[in-house]
Amino acid sequence: MSDHWDIYFCEIEDKFSSIVLDMDIWKEIDKSEYPYPKVLRIPIKNPGESSIPTNDEAVLINDLEERINNEIIDVGFNVGRITTDGLRDVVYYFSKQYELEKVAEKYFLEHGYEIEVHNIEEKNHWDFYFDFLYPNKYQIQHMGNRNVIEQLQESGDKLEERRRVDHWIYFQSTEDKDRFEAKVKLLSFNISSNPSNDEEIYSQIYRHDDVDFHSINEVTDSLIDLAEVCNGDYDGWESIVIK
């Protein structure tokens, strides 16, 4: 497993869902050597708000999952988990057919959990990981937004005041950059002075906005789309700390 785990939130069948994922495991292994995906389904006994386990149960389930991870280390690994609608689905990839149910029952049954194990059918290796678990471009940026917001909060920012928010977008040509800047001006963005060179063609834009999670996600979603139309790549934002 890699050291790059992260979490994002979405809706699955109109239900609030959280997905915790090993974002870089696919970079560190030969995926073709682990062609057997399975899911361990754990019904949550006392789901709290948003149908996720409360603290004590979360600690227990996480501990039991870790015991399984340690036992399967020679044949497979956990790549992530989905928690939604009172259920937790833990996803594994194995190098060979493996009786995950026997291992999981050893740990979960004694705590009164009626777990299920299912095979995952894939047309191509790791389809489930990339097509279902892995975040899309908006969700990846939302994860980055959350990290910036947490840094602001850790610095004493209550996120209550609108403020200047700067964004960076990179392009392949000055024509694409100029086209993008003409469009964002119509959305009340300002253009910072940013003379481009042959190695980097980018636009730094800013506008006064709220930086709570919902508000900034809406802003970055729209800029991702606009950058894409202009053959650009949105690269994130920053803000001063307001105490």
Accessible surface in RSA format (square Angstrom, percent):
REM  Atomic radii and reference values for relative SASA: ProtOr
REM  Chains: A
REM  Algorithm: Lee & Richards
REM  Probe-radius: 1.40
REM  Slices: 20
REM RES _ NUM      All-atoms   Total-Side   Main-Chain    Non-polar    All polar
REM                ABS   REL    ABS   REL    ABS   REL    ABS   REL    ABS   REL
RES MET A   1   110.11  57.0  55.97  37.0  54.14 128.9  55.23  47.0  54.88  72.7
RES SER A   2     7.00   5.9   1.29   1.7   5.71  13.2   3.02   6.4   3.99   5.6
RES ASP A   3   152.75 107.0 118.17 117.6  34.58  81.8  41.74  98.2 111.02 110.7
RES HIS A   4    80.56  44.0  76.26  53.0   4.30  11.0  62.10  64.0  18.46  21.5
RES TRP A   5    82.09  32.9  58.63  28.4  23.46  55.1  52.29  27.9  29.80  48.4
RES ASP A   6    27.87  19.5  19.94  19.8   7.93  18.8   9.51  22.4  18.36  18.3
RES ILE A   7    53.88  30.7  53.88  40.1   0.00   0.0  53.88  38.8   0.00   0.0
RES TYR A   8     7.38   3.4   6.37   3.6   1.01   2.6   4.27   3.2   3.11   3.8
RES PHE A   9    82.25  41.1  64.58  40.0  17.67  46.0  64.81  39.3  17.44  49.9
RES CYS A  10    28.67  21.7  14.86  16.6  13.81  32.5  21.46  54.4   7.20   7.8
RES GLU A  11   126.59  72.7  98.10  74.2  28.49  67.8  30.74  59.5  95.86  78.3
RES ILE A  12    36.77  20.9  32.08  23.9   4.69  11.3  35.17  25.3   1.60   4.3
RES GLU A  13   156.63  89.9 126.39  95.6  30.25  72.0  53.05 102.6 103.58  84.6
RES ASP A  14   129.04  90.4 105.42 104.9  23.62  55.8  27.01  63.6 102.04 101.8
RES LYS A  15    99.18  48.4  97.29  59.7   1.89   4.5  45.59  41.0  53.59  57.1
RES PHE A  16    86.06  43.1  75.77  46.9  10.29  26.8  75.84  46.0  10.22  29.2
RES SER A  17     0.00   0.0   0.00   0.0   0.00   0.0   0.00   0.0   0.00   0.0
RES SER A  18    10.76   9.1  10.19  13.6   0.57   1.3   2.64   5.6   8.12  11.4
RES ILE A  19     2.41   1.4   2.41   1.8   0.00   0.0   2.41   1.7   0.00   0.0
RES VAL A  20    22.73  15.0  22.73  20.6   0.00   0.0  22.73  19.7   0.00   0.0
RES LEU A  21     0.30   0.2   0.30   0.2   0.00   0.0   0.30   0.2   0.00   0.0
RES ASP A  22     0.00   0.0   0.00   0.0   0.00   0.0   0.00   0.0   0.00   0.0
RES MET A  23     9.68   5.0   9.68   6.4   0.00   0.0   9.68   8.2   0.00   0.0
RES ASP A  24    28.40  19.9  28.40  28.3   0.00   0.0   3.63   8.5  24.77  24.7
RES ILE A  25     0.99   0.6   0.99   0.7   0.00   0.0   0.99   0.7   0.00   0.0
RES TRP A  26    76.59  30.7  70.54  34.1   6.05  14.2  70.54  37.6   6.05   9.8
RES LYS A  27   130.63  63.7  93.80  57.6  36.83  87.7  55.32  49.8  75.31  80.2
RES GLU A  28   109.45  62.8  73.04  55.3  36.40  86.7  37.07  71.7  72.38  59.1
RES ILE A  29    43.39  24.7  19.19  14.3  24.20  58.3  29.27  21.1  14.12  38.3
RES ASP A  30    77.27  54.1  63.52  63.2  13.75  32.5  27.76  65.3  49.51  49.4
RES LYS A  31    65.25  31.8  62.77  38.5   2.48   5.9  24.64  22.2  40.61  43.3
RES SER A  32    61.64  52.1  46.98  62.7  14.66  33.8  32.16  68.5  29.48  41.3
RES GLU A  33   103.67  59.5  93.34  70.6  10.33  24.6  35.49  68.6  68.18  55.7
RES TYR A  34    47.15  22.0  47.15  26.8   0.00   0.0   5.26   4.0  41.88  51.6
RES PRO A  35    38.14  27.8  24.35  22.2  13.79  50.1  24.49  20.2  13.65  84.8
RES TYR A  36    77.06  36.0  75.47  42.9   1.58   4.1  32.23  24.2  44.82  55.3
RES PRO A  37     9.59   7.0   7.08   6.5   2.51   9.1   7.08   5.8   2.51  15.6
RES LYS A  38    17.38   8.5  17.38  10.7   0.00   0.0   0.13   0.1  17.24  18.4
RES VAL A  39    19.53  12.9  19.53  17.7   0.00   0.0  19.53  17.0   0.00   0.0
RES LEU A  40     0.00   0.0   0.00   0.0   0.00   0.0   0.00   0.0   0.00   0.0
RES ARG A  41    83.59  35.1  83.59  42.6   0.01   0.0   8.67  11.8  74.92  45.4
RES ILE A  42     0.00   0.0   0.00   0.0   0.00   0.0   0.00   0.0   0.00   0.0
RES PRO A  43    46.97  34.2  46.06  42.0   0.92   3.3  46.06  38.0   0.92   5.7
RES ILE A  44    12.88   7.3   0.00   0.0  12.88  31.1   0.09   0.1  12.80  34.7
RES LYS A  45   103.21  50.4  73.33  45.0  29.88  71.1  55.22  49.7  47.99  51.1
RES ASN A  46    95.45  65.8  90.36  87.3   5.09  12.3  23.28  56.0  72.17  69.8
RES PRO A  47    62.68  45.7  40.20  36.6  22.48  81.7  40.20  33.2  22.48 139.7
RES GLY A  48    29.27  36.1   0.00   N/A  29.27  36.1  20.83  57.2   8.45  18.9
RES GLU A  49   161.81  92.9 137.43 104.0  24.37  58.0  60.85 117.7 100.96  82.4
RES SER A  50    49.32  41.7  27.75  37.0  21.57  49.7  15.97  34.0  33.35  46.7
RES SER A  51    35.66  30.1  33.22  44.3   2.45   5.6   2.53   5.4  33.13  46.4
RES ILE A  52    67.63  38.5  67.50  50.3   0.13   0.3  67.50  48.6   0.13   0.4
RES PRO A  53    12.99   9.5   3.42   3.1   9.57  34.8   3.42   2.8   9.57  59.5
RES THR A  54    64.20  45.7  56.76  57.5   7.44  17.7  54.15  72.7  10.05  15.2
RES ASN A  55   127.10  87.6 121.60 117.5   5.50  13.2  28.43  68.4  98.68  95.4
RES ASP A  56   124.92  87.5 115.64 115.1   9.28  21.9  37.50  88.3  87.42  87.2
RES GLU A  57    15.06   8.6  10.34   7.8   4.72  11.2  14.14  27.4   0.92   0.7
RES ALA A  58    20.90  19.2  20.90  32.3   0.00   0.0  20.90  29.4   0.00   0.0
RES VAL A  59   104.37  68.7 101.03  91.5   3.34   8.0 103.12  89.6   1.25   3.4
RES LEU A  60    53.40  29.7  49.52  35.4   3.88   9.8  53.40  37.5   0.00   0.0
RES ILE A  61     0.00   0.0   0.00   0.0   0.00   0.0   0.00   0.0   0.00   0.0
RES ASN A  62    60.11  41.5  53.91  52.1   6.20  14.9  23.79  57.2  36.32  35.1
RES ASP A  63    61.36  43.0  55.22  55.0   6.14  14.5  21.17  49.8  40.19  40.1
RES LEU A  64     0.38   0.2   0.38   0.3   0.00   0.0   0.38   0.3   0.00   0.0
RES GLU A  65     5.62   3.2   5.62   4.3   0.00   0.0   2.39   4.6   3.23   2.6
RES GLU A  66    85.47  49.1  85.08  64.4   0.38   0.9  37.26  72.1  48.21  39.4
RES ARG A  67   103.60  43.5  99.87  50.9   3.73   8.9  26.80  36.6  76.80  46.5
RES ILE A  68     0.00   0.0   0.00   0.0   0.00   0.0   0.00   0.0   0.00   0.0
RES ASN A  69    17.73  12.2  12.54  12.1   5.19  12.5   5.42  13.1  12.31  11.9
RES ASN A  70    93.75  64.7  80.15  77.5  13.61  32.8  26.78  64.4  66.98  64.7
RES GLU A  71    72.03  41.4  43.86  33.2  28.17  67.1  31.37  60.7  40.66  33.2
RES ILE A  72     0.21   0.1   0.16   0.1   0.04   0.1   0.21   0.2   0.00   0.0
RES ILE A  73   128.08  72.9 108.88  81.1  19.20  46.3 109.81  79.1  18.27  49.6
RES ASP A  74   134.99  94.6 101.49 101.0  33.50  79.2  34.89  82.1 100.09  99.8
RES VAL A  75    22.00  14.5  21.62  19.6   0.38   0.9  22.00  19.1   0.00   0.0
RES GLY A  76     3.03   3.7   0.00   N/A   3.03   3.7   0.11   0.3   2.92   6.5
RES PHE A  77    23.07  11.5  20.78  12.9   2.29   6.0  23.07  14.0   0.00   0.0
RES ASN A  78     8.12   5.6   7.81   7.5   0.31   0.8   0.00   0.0   8.12   7.8
RES VAL A  79     0.00   0.0   0.00   0.0   0.00   0.0   0.00   0.0   0.00   0.0
RES GLY A  80     0.00   0.0   0.00   N/A   0.00   0.0   0.00   0.0   0.00   0.0
RES ARG A  81    50.83  21.3  50.83  25.9   0.00   0.0   1.47   2.0  49.36  29.9
RES ILE A  82     9.28   5.3   8.55   6.4   0.72   1.7   8.55   6.2   0.72   2.0
RES THR A  83     3.13   2.2   3.09   3.1   0.05   0.1   1.05   1.4   2.08   3.1
RES THR A  84    21.83  15.5  21.83  22.1   0.00   0.0  21.65  29.1   0.18   0.3
RES ASP A  85    79.16  55.4  64.30  64.0  14.86  35.1   8.63  20.3  70.53  70.3
RES GLY A  86    14.34  17.7   0.00   N/A  14.34  17.7   9.99  27.4   4.34   9.7
RES LEU A  87    52.74  29.4  52.25  37.4   0.49   1.2  52.25  36.7   0.49   1.3
RES ARG A  88    11.46   4.8  11.46   5.8   0.00   0.0   0.00   0.0  11.46   6.9
RES ASP A  89    18.16  12.7  18.00  17.9   0.16   0.4   1.14   2.7  17.03  17.0
RES VAL A  90     0.00   0.0   0.00   0.0   0.00   0.0   0.00   0.0   0.00   0.0
RES VAL A  91     0.09   0.1   0.09   0.1   0.00   0.0   0.09   0.1   0.00   0.0
RES TYR A  92     0.00   0.0   0.00   0.0   0.00   0.0   0.00   0.0   0.00   0.0
RES TYR A  93     0.00   0.0   0.00   0.0   0.00   0.0   0.00   0.0   0.00   0.0
RES PHE A  94     0.00   0.0   0.00   0.0   0.00   0.0   0.00   0.0   0.00   0.0
RES SER A  95    45.74  38.7  29.03  38.7  16.72  38.5  20.11  42.8  25.64  35.9
RES LYS A  96   115.33  56.3 114.53  70.3   0.80   1.9  61.28  55.2  54.05  57.6
RES GLN A  97   121.05  67.7 102.48  74.9  18.57  44.2  57.40 122.2  63.65  48.3
RES TYR A  98    45.83  21.4  37.36  21.3   8.47  22.0  32.62  24.5  13.21  16.3
RES GLU A  99   110.32  63.3 100.47  76.0   9.85  23.4  51.83 100.3  58.49  47.8
RES LEU A 100     1.11   0.6   0.00   0.0   1.11   2.8   0.00   0.0   1.11   3.0
RES GLU A 101    76.34  43.8  75.69  57.3   0.65   1.5  17.05  33.0  59.29  48.4
RES LYS A 102   140.47  68.5 130.28  79.9  10.19  24.3  86.77  78.1  53.70  57.2
RES VAL A 103    14.64   9.6  13.26  12.0   1.38   3.3  14.64  12.7   0.00   0.0
RES ALA A 104     0.00   0.0   0.00   0.0   0.00   0.0   0.00   0.0   0.00   0.0
RES GLU A 105    59.01  33.9  56.56  42.8   2.46   5.9   5.72  11.1  53.29  43.5
RES LYS A 106   113.50  55.4  91.33  56.0  22.17  52.8  74.55  67.1  38.95  41.5
RES TYR A 107    34.96  16.3  34.96  19.9   0.00   0.0  17.23  12.9  17.74  21.9
RES PHE A 108     0.00   0.0   0.00   0.0   0.00   0.0   0.00   0.0   0.00   0.0
RES LEU A 109    84.79  47.2  70.14  50.2  14.65  36.8  70.33  49.4  14.46  38.9
RES GLU A 110   126.74  72.8  83.44  63.1  43.30 103.1  39.72  76.8  87.02  71.0
RES HIS A 111    59.86  32.7  48.58  33.8  11.29  28.9  39.32  40.5  20.54  23.9
RES GLY A 112    51.37  63.3   0.00   N/A  51.37  63.3  31.58  86.7  19.79  44.3
RES TYR A 113     4.00   1.9   2.44   1.4   1.56   4.1   2.03   1.5   1.96   2.4
RES GLU A 114   133.96  76.9 126.19  95.5   7.77  18.5  57.56 111.3  76.40  62.4
RES ILE A 115    15.47   8.8   0.50   0.4  14.97  36.1   0.50   0.4  14.97  40.6
RES GLU A 116    84.18  48.3  81.86  61.9   2.32   5.5  27.94  54.0  56.25  45.9
RES VAL A 117    29.68  19.5   7.80   7.1  21.89  52.7   7.80   6.8  21.89  59.4
RES HIS A 118    83.91  45.9  79.88  55.5   4.03  10.3  59.34  61.2  24.57  28.6
RES ASN A 119    94.67  65.3  70.69  68.3  23.97  57.7  15.39  37.0  79.27  76.6
RES ILE A 120    27.04  15.4  16.25  12.1  10.79  26.0  19.43  14.0   7.61  20.7
RES GLU A 121   159.42  91.5 131.85  99.7  27.57  65.7  65.17 126.1  94.25  76.9
RES GLU A 122    44.87  25.8   8.28   6.3  36.59  87.1  11.68  22.6  33.19  27.1
RES LYS A 123   193.63  94.5 153.47  94.2  40.16  95.6 105.43  94.9  88.21  94.0
RES ASN A 124    89.66  61.8  83.41  80.6   6.25  15.1  25.64  61.7  64.02  61.9
RES HIS A 125    98.59  53.9  80.86  56.2  17.73  45.4  53.91  55.6  44.69  52.0
RES TRP A 126     0.06   0.0   0.06   0.0   0.00   0.0   0.06   0.0   0.00   0.0
RES ASP A 127    37.65  26.4  36.28  36.1   1.37   3.2  11.91  28.0  25.74  25.7
RES PHE A 128    47.92  24.0  42.89  26.6   5.03  13.1  47.77  29.0   0.15   0.4
RES TYR A 129     0.00   0.0   0.00   0.0   0.00   0.0   0.00   0.0   0.00   0.0
RES PHE A 130    72.63  36.3  57.13  35.4  15.50  40.3  57.13  34.6  15.50  44.4
RES ASP A 131   117.86  82.6  80.60  80.2  37.27  88.1  32.05  75.4  85.82  85.6
RES PHE A 132    86.82  43.4  74.13  45.9  12.69  33.0  75.51  45.8  11.31  32.4
RES LEU A 133     0.00   0.0   0.00   0.0   0.00   0.0   0.00   0.0   0.00   0.0
RES TYR A 134    53.63  25.0  42.04  23.9  11.60  30.2  25.09  18.9  28.54  35.2
RES PRO A 135     6.19   4.5   0.00   0.0   6.19  22.5   0.00   0.0   6.19  38.5
RES ASN A 136    75.91  52.3  65.10  62.9  10.82  26.0  39.91  96.0  36.00  34.8
RES LYS A 137    84.38  41.2  72.27  44.3  12.11  28.8  60.68  54.6  23.70  25.2
RES TYR A 138    60.94  28.4  60.94  34.7   0.00   0.0  45.09  33.9  15.84  19.5
RES GLN A 139    32.29  18.1  32.23  23.6   0.06   0.1   6.92  14.7  25.36  19.2
RES ILE A 140    77.70  44.2  74.19  55.3   3.52   8.5  74.19  53.4   3.52   9.5
RES GLN A 141    28.17  15.8  26.12  19.1   2.05   4.9   4.35   9.3  23.82  18.1
RES HIS A 142    35.67  19.5  35.51  24.7   0.15   0.4  26.83  27.7   8.83  10.3
RES MET A 143     8.48   4.4   8.25   5.5   0.22   0.5   8.19   7.0   0.28   0.4
RES GLY A 144    26.96  33.3   0.00   N/A  26.96  33.3  25.46  69.9   1.50   3.4
RES ASN A 145     0.00   0.0   0.00   0.0   0.00   0.0   0.00   0.0   0.00   0.0
RES ARG A 146    37.86  15.9  37.85  19.3   0.01   0.0  24.66  33.7  13.20   8.0
RES ASN A 147    61.43  42.4  59.62  57.6   1.81   4.4  16.24  39.1  45.18  43.7
RES VAL A 148    35.52  23.4  35.49  32.1   0.03   0.1  35.49  30.8   0.03   0.1
RES ILE A 149    10.43   5.9  10.43   7.8   0.00   0.0  10.43   7.5   0.00   0.0
RES GLU A 150    73.36  42.1  72.39  54.8   0.97   2.3  22.62  43.7  50.74  41.4
RES GLN A 151   112.06  62.7 108.83  79.5   3.23   7.7  36.67  78.1  75.39  57.2
RES LEU A 152     8.65   4.8   8.26   5.9   0.39   1.0   8.60   6.0   0.05   0.1
RES GLN A 153    93.44  52.3  78.26  57.2  15.18  36.2  20.27  43.2  73.17  55.5
RES GLU A 154   148.13  85.0 107.37  81.2  40.76  97.1  51.56  99.7  96.57  78.8
RES SER A 155    49.45  41.8  36.99  49.4  12.46  28.7  20.47  43.6  28.98  40.6
RES GLY A 156    38.67  47.7   0.00   N/A  38.67  47.7  30.48  83.6   8.19  18.3
RES ASP A 157     4.90   3.4   0.88   0.9   4.02   9.5   0.00   0.0   4.90   4.9
RES LYS A 158   160.47  78.3 137.50  84.4  22.97  54.7  86.81  78.1  73.66  78.5
RES LEU A 159    27.03  15.1  14.90  10.7  12.13  30.5  14.90  10.5  12.13  32.6
RES GLU A 160   138.84  79.7 103.39  78.2  35.45  84.4  41.85  81.0  96.99  79.2
RES GLU A 161    99.00  56.8  94.16  71.2   4.84  11.5  34.94  67.6  64.06  52.3
RES ARG A 162   149.38  62.7 129.01  65.8  20.37  48.5  44.40  60.7 104.99  63.6
RES ARG A 163     6.08   2.6   3.46   1.8   2.62   6.2   5.81   7.9   0.27   0.2
RES ARG A 164    94.41  39.6  90.37  46.1   4.04   9.6  34.64  47.3  59.76  36.2
RES VAL A 165     0.03   0.0   0.03   0.0   0.00   0.0   0.03   0.0   0.00   0.0
RES ASP A 166    13.81   9.7  13.81  13.7   0.00   0.0   2.40   5.6  11.41  11.4
RES HIS A 167     0.09   0.0   0.09   0.1   0.00   0.0   0.00   0.0   0.09   0.1
RES TRP A 168    55.22  22.2  55.22  26.7   0.00   0.0  42.72  22.8  12.50  20.3
RES ILE A 169     0.00   0.0   0.00   0.0   0.00   0.0   0.00   0.0   0.00   0.0
RES TYR A 170    70.09  32.7  68.61  39.0   1.48   3.9  42.83  32.2  27.26  33.6
RES PHE A 171    12.47   6.2   0.00   0.0  12.47  32.5   1.25   0.8  11.22  32.1
RES GLN A 172   147.22  82.3 122.36  89.4  24.86  59.2  44.02  93.7 103.20  78.3
RES SER A 173    32.19  27.2  29.98  40.0   2.21   5.1  28.51  60.7   3.69   5.2
RES THR A 174    67.46  48.0  66.08  67.0   1.38   3.3  46.96  63.1  20.50  31.0
RES GLU A 175   122.87  70.5 114.91  86.9   7.96  18.9  67.28 130.1  55.59  45.4
RES ASP A 176    17.86  12.5  17.86  17.8   0.00   0.0   0.00   0.0  17.86  17.8
RES LYS A 177    24.10  11.8  24.10  14.8   0.00   0.0   2.67   2.4  21.43  22.8
RES ASP A 178    83.51  58.5  76.58  76.2   6.93  16.4  28.69  67.5  54.82  54.7
RES ARG A 179    96.48  40.5  89.04  45.4   7.45  17.7  55.08  75.3  41.40  25.1
RES PHE A 180     0.00   0.0   0.00   0.0   0.00   0.0   0.00   0.0   0.00   0.0
RES GLU A 181    18.75  10.8  18.75  14.2   0.00   0.0   3.13   6.1  15.62  12.8
RES ALA A 182    59.73  54.9  49.28  76.0  10.45  23.8  54.54  76.8   5.20  13.8
RES LYS A 183    74.23  36.2  71.02  43.6   3.21   7.6  20.40  18.4  53.83  57.3
RES VAL A 184     0.00   0.0   0.00   0.0   0.00   0.0   0.00   0.0   0.00   0.0
RES LYS A 185   124.62  60.8 108.26  66.4  16.37  39.0  51.45  46.3  73.17  77.9
RES LEU A 186   153.33  85.4 122.35  87.5  30.98  77.9 126.70  89.0  26.63  71.7
RES LEU A 187    81.64  45.5  74.41  53.2   7.23  18.2  79.30  55.7   2.34   6.3
RES SER A 188    82.36  69.6  63.81  85.2  18.55  42.7  36.66  78.1  45.71  64.0
RES PHE A 189     8.29   4.1   1.66   1.0   6.63  17.3   1.66   1.0   6.63  19.0
RES ASN A 190    68.50  47.2  65.29  63.1   3.21   7.7   7.86  18.9  60.63  58.6
RES ILE A 191    49.51  28.2  22.35  16.6  27.16  65.5  22.35  16.1  27.16  73.7
RES SER A 192    17.07  14.4  10.42  13.9   6.65  15.3  14.19  30.2   2.88   4.0
RES SER A 193   112.22  94.8  73.43  98.0  38.79  89.4  55.23 117.6  56.99  79.8
RES ASN A 194    13.83   9.5   6.62   6.4   7.21  17.4   2.50   6.0  11.33  10.9
RES PRO A 195   117.71  85.8  91.35  83.3  26.36  95.8 104.58  86.3  13.13  81.6
RES SER A 196    40.66  34.4   7.47  10.0  33.19  76.5   8.14  17.3  32.52  45.6
RES ASN A 197    90.55  62.4  78.23  75.6  12.32  29.7  42.49 102.3  48.06  46.5
RES ASP A 198   152.06 106.5 117.72 117.2  34.34  81.2  38.22  89.9 113.85 113.5
RES GLU A 199   164.83  94.6 129.81  98.2  35.02  83.4  50.21  97.1 114.61  93.6
RES GLU A 200    85.00  48.8  82.06  62.1   2.94   7.0  24.89  48.2  60.10  49.1
RES ILE A 201    28.75  16.4  25.65  19.1   3.10   7.5  25.65  18.5   3.10   8.4
RES TYR A 202    47.92  22.4  47.92  27.3   0.00   0.0  14.74  11.1  33.17  40.9
RES SER A 203     0.00   0.0   0.00   0.0   0.00   0.0   0.00   0.0   0.00   0.0
RES GLN A 204    35.22  19.7  35.22  25.7   0.00   0.0   0.00   0.0  35.22  26.7
RES ILE A 205     0.00   0.0   0.00   0.0   0.00   0.0   0.00   0.0   0.00   0.0
RES TYR A 206    49.85  23.3  49.85  28.4   0.00   0.0  13.07   9.8  36.78  45.3
RES ARG A 207    56.71  23.8  56.16  28.6   0.55   1.3  17.43  23.8  39.29  23.8
RES HIS A 208   106.19  58.0  99.98  69.5   6.22  15.9  64.39  66.4  41.80  48.6
RES ASP A 209    10.83   7.6  10.83  10.8   0.00   0.0   0.98   2.3   9.85   9.8
RES ASP A 210    45.49  31.9  43.53  43.3   1.96   4.6   5.53  13.0  39.96  39.9
RES VAL A 211     0.10   0.1   0.00   0.0   0.10   0.2   0.00   0.0   0.10   0.3
RES ASP A 212    51.40  36.0  51.11  50.9   0.29   0.7  30.19  71.1  21.21  21.2
RES PHE A 213    77.48  38.8  73.54  45.6   3.94  10.2  73.54  44.6   3.94  11.3
RES HIS A 214   125.27  68.5 120.92  84.1   4.35  11.1  85.19  87.8  40.08  46.6
RES SER A 215    29.06  24.6  25.85  34.5   3.21   7.4  11.20  23.9  17.86  25.0
RES ILE A 216     0.06   0.0   0.06   0.0   0.00   0.0   0.06   0.0   0.00   0.0
RES ASN A 217    15.73  10.8  15.73  15.2   0.00   0.0   7.07  17.0   8.66   8.4
RES GLU A 218   104.84  60.2  95.63  72.4   9.20  21.9  36.92  71.4  67.92  55.5
RES VAL A 219    13.91   9.2  11.05  10.0   2.86   6.9  13.90  12.1   0.01   0.0
RES THR A 220     0.00   0.0   0.00   0.0   0.00   0.0   0.00   0.0   0.00   0.0
RES ASP A 221    40.65  28.5  40.61  40.4   0.04   0.1  14.30  33.7  26.35  26.3
RES SER A 222    53.23  45.0  43.52  58.1   9.71  22.4  41.22  87.8  12.01  16.8
RES LEU A 223     0.20   0.1   0.20   0.1   0.00   0.0   0.20   0.1   0.00   0.0
RES ILE A 224    18.29  10.4  16.47  12.3   1.83   4.4  16.80  12.1   1.49   4.0
RES ASP A 225    61.40  43.0  59.66  59.4   1.73   4.1  25.96  61.1  35.43  35.3
RES LEU A 226    30.05  16.7  28.14  20.1   1.92   4.8  29.81  20.9   0.24   0.6
RES ALA A 227     0.64   0.6   0.64   1.0   0.00   0.0   0.64   0.9   0.00   0.0
RES GLU A 228    98.56  56.6  87.73  66.4  10.83  25.8  36.86  71.3  61.70  50.4
RES VAL A 229    89.91  59.2  71.33  64.6  18.58  44.8  79.23  68.8  10.68  29.0
RES CYS A 230     0.00   0.0   0.00   0.0   0.00   0.0   0.00   0.0   0.00   0.0
RES ASN A 231    90.15  62.2  72.83  70.4  17.32  41.7  23.64  56.9  66.50  64.3
RES GLY A 232     8.92  11.0   0.00   N/A   8.92  11.0   0.61   1.7   8.31  18.6
RES ASP A 233    96.55  67.6  93.51  93.1   3.04   7.2  27.35  64.4  69.20  69.0
RES TYR A 234    28.79  13.4   2.59   1.5  26.20  68.2   2.59   1.9  26.20  32.3
RES ASP A 235    93.88  65.8  69.36  69.0  24.51  58.0   7.08  16.7  86.80  86.6
RES GLY A 236    12.02  14.8   0.00   N/A  12.02  14.8  12.02  33.0   0.00   0.0
RES TRP A 237    15.80   6.3   0.76   0.4  15.04  35.3   1.15   0.6  14.65  23.8
RES GLU A 238   100.37  57.6 100.27  75.9   0.10   0.2  25.61  49.5  74.76  61.0
RES SER A 239    20.93  17.7   0.00   0.0  20.93  48.2   5.03  10.7  15.89  22.3
RES ILE A 240   120.45  68.5 112.11  83.5   8.34  20.1 119.47  86.0   0.98   2.7
RES VAL A 241    62.22  40.9  38.05  34.4  24.18  58.3  38.05  33.1  24.18  65.6
RES ILE A 242    36.82  21.0  30.75  22.9   6.07  14.6  33.59  24.2   3.23   8.8
RES LYS A 243   187.57  91.5 122.25  75.0  65.32 155.5  95.61  86.1  91.96  98.0
END  Absolute sums over single chains surface
CHAIN  1 A    13357.9      11095.5       2262.4       6503.2       6854.7
END  Absolute sums over all chains
TOTAL         13357.9      11095.5       2262.4       6503.2       6854.7
